[in-house]
Amino acid sequence: MFIKHLVTSILALLLLTVITGIAYPLLVTGIAQVAFPGKSNGSLLKREGRTVGSELIGQPFSEAKYFWSRLSATSPFPYNAGSSSGSNTGPTNPALLDEVNGRIADLKKADSVNVLPIPVDLVTSSGSGLDPHITVAAAMYQVPRVARARGLSEDRVRALVEGSTAGRDFGILGEPRVNVLTLNLALDESSTKAGGN
């Protein structure tokens, strides 16, 4: 009797392993590849035949001619998708205050004439450390600096921000947001067409 139950259990384990461990993942992957090929392959962005990033993972930008992303607390380098994490520093932690003050100083140094209030997402990191988006306010705050660095009009750069703004999901969820990588790629293309730098 024991042997019969043991054989039945082993056969059930093997059958369920094949169904849930091989057949089901292959089926779901196949459906995703057919229905959503771009998303199922990581929402990769390509320019001139090479991959420049993903719409889902932020990238660091520090040059004045680019829009800057949110800070990232991942290690050993920013936006490390293999080490997604926040800083876990609370509002009373001196390390958070140092990080915020450092970013404020960087923003003011890059654009000393900008007197607008600095949006909070430009001086804090996201919970995942990988956030590819900034708020519309954070993008608009950076428009004067980027326009000057590119030799473009603020209206033109502002139009690129508006064109790169995604609305609320299903019209009600979340807030409007701007993907920094796609905005910077659009900015590069616009500058190239205009003969800018």
C-alpha positions in Angstrom: 0.0 0.0 0.0 2.8 2.4 0.9 4.6 1.8 -2.4 1.4 2.4 -4.3 0.9 5.8 -2.6 4.6 6.7 -3.1 4.4 5.9 -6.8 1.2 7.9 -7.1 2.7 10.9 -5.3 5.8 10.8 -7.5 3.8 10.6 -10.7 1.6 13.5 -9.4 4.7 15.6 -8.6 6.2 14.9 -12.0 2.9 15.7 -13.8 2.3 18.9 -11.9 5.9 19.9 -12.4 5.5 19.5 -16.2 2.2 21.4 -16.2 3.0 24.3 -13.8 6.8 24.4 -14.3 7.1 24.0 -18.1 3.8 24.0 -20.0 2.1 26.9 -18.3 5.1 29.3 -18.4 5.7 28.4 -22.0 2.0 29.1 -22.8 2.0 32.4 -20.9 5.3 33.5 -22.5 4.0 32.6 -26.0 0.8 34.5 -25.5 2.7 37.5 -24.2 5.2 37.4 -27.1 2.3 37.4 -29.6 0.0 39.9 -27.9 2.5 42.3 -26.3 6.0 41.7 -27.9 7.5 45.0 -26.8 6.3 44.8 -23.2 7.1 41.2 -22.8 10.7 41.9 -23.8 11.2 44.6 -21.3 9.8 47.7 -23.1 13.2 48.3 -24.6 13.9 51.5 -26.5 16.1 51.4 -29.6 17.8 54.2 -31.5 19.7 53.5 -34.7 19.6 49.8 -34.2 21.0 49.8 -30.6 19.2 49.5 -27.3 19.4 52.7 -25.3 17.3 51.6 -22.3 14.0 50.5 -21.0 10.8 52.6 -20.5 10.5 50.8 -17.1 13.9 51.6 -15.5 15.3 55.0 -14.8 18.7 56.2 -15.9 21.0 58.8 -14.4 21.4 62.1 -16.3 23.6 64.8 -15.0 24.4 67.1 -18.0 22.6 70.4 -18.0 21.2 69.7 -21.5 19.2 66.7 -20.2 16.2 66.4 -17.9 17.3 64.8 -14.6 15.7 61.7 -13.2 14.7 61.0 -9.6 17.6 60.0 -7.3 18.2 56.3 -7.0 19.3 54.5 -3.8 20.2 51.2 -5.4 23.7 49.9 -5.0 26.5 49.5 -6.1 25.3 52.0 -8.8 22.1 54.1 -9.4 19.2 52.4 -11.2 20.6 48.9 -10.7 17.7 46.7 -11.7 19.3 43.7 -9.9 19.3 45.6 -6.6 16.0 47.4 -6.5 15.5 49.2 -3.1 14.9 52.4 -1.5 17.2 54.1 1.0 15.0 53.3 4.0 16.0 56.6 5.6 13.2 58.2 7.5 12.4 61.9 7.6 14.4 62.4 10.8 17.5 60.7 9.5 20.4 63.1 8.9 21.5 61.1 5.9 18.2 61.9 4.1 18.6 65.6 4.9 22.2 65.5 3.6 21.0 63.8 0.4 18.2 66.3 -0.1 20.5 69.3 0.6 23.1 67.9 -1.8 20.5 67.6 -4.6 19.1 71.1 -3.9 22.7 72.4 -4.2 23.2 70.5 -7.5 19.9 71.9 -8.9 20.7 75.5 -7.9 24.3 75.2 -9.2 23.0 74.0 -12.6 20.3 76.7 -12.8 21.1 79.6 -10.4 18.5 81.9 -11.9 15.5 79.5 -11.4 13.5 80.7 -8.4 10.6 78.2 -8.7 10.0 75.9 -5.8 11.9 72.6 -6.3 9.5 69.7 -6.6 10.0 67.0 -4.0 10.6 64.2 -6.5 13.8 65.9 -7.7 15.4 65.7 -4.3 14.2 62.3 -3.0 14.6 58.8 -4.3 11.7 56.5 -5.1 10.9 53.4 -3.1 12.3 51.1 -5.8 15.2 53.2 -6.8 14.3 52.5 -10.4 11.5 54.9 -11.1 11.7 56.1 -14.8 9.2 58.9 -14.2 9.1 62.4 -12.7 6.2 64.6 -12.1 5.1 67.2 -14.7 6.1 69.9 -12.2 9.6 68.4 -11.9 10.0 68.4 -15.7 8.6 71.9 -16.0 11.1 73.1 -13.3 13.9 71.9 -15.5 12.7 73.5 -18.7 14.7 76.8 -18.5 18.0 75.0 -17.8 17.6 72.5 -20.6 16.4 75.2 -23.0 19.5 77.4 -22.3 21.9 74.4 -22.5 20.4 73.4 -25.9 20.0 76.8 -27.3 16.3 76.1 -27.8 13.3 78.2 -26.8 11.5 77.4 -23.6 8.3 77.0 -25.5 9.8 74.3 -27.7 11.2 72.4 -24.7 7.9 72.8 -22.8 6.1 71.4 -25.9 8.3 68.3 -25.7 7.5 67.8 -22.1 3.8 68.1 -22.8 4.2 65.6 -25.7 6.0 63.2 -23.4 3.5 63.4 -20.5 1.4 60.3 -19.8 -2.0 60.8 -18.3 -3.6 58.9 -15.4 -4.0 55.2 -16.0 -7.6 54.5 -17.2 -8.2 58.2 -16.7 -8.4 57.9 -12.9 -5.4 56.1 -11.4 -2.2 57.8 -10.5 -1.0 61.2 -11.6 0.2 62.5 -14.9 3.9 61.7 -15.3 6.9 62.2 -17.6 9.3 59.3 -18.6 12.7 61.0 -18.4 14.4 58.7 -20.9 11.8 59.0 -23.6 11.7 62.8 -23.0 15.5 63.1 -23.3 15.5 60.9 -26.5 12.8 63.2 -28.0 14.9 66.2 -27.0 18.0 64.8 -28.7 16.0 64.2 -31.9 14.5 67.7 -31.8 17.9 69.2 -31.3 19.4 67.2 -34.1 16.6 68.3 -36.5 17.0 71.9 -35.4 20.8 71.7 -35.9 21.3 72.1 -32.2 24.0 70.4 -30.0 
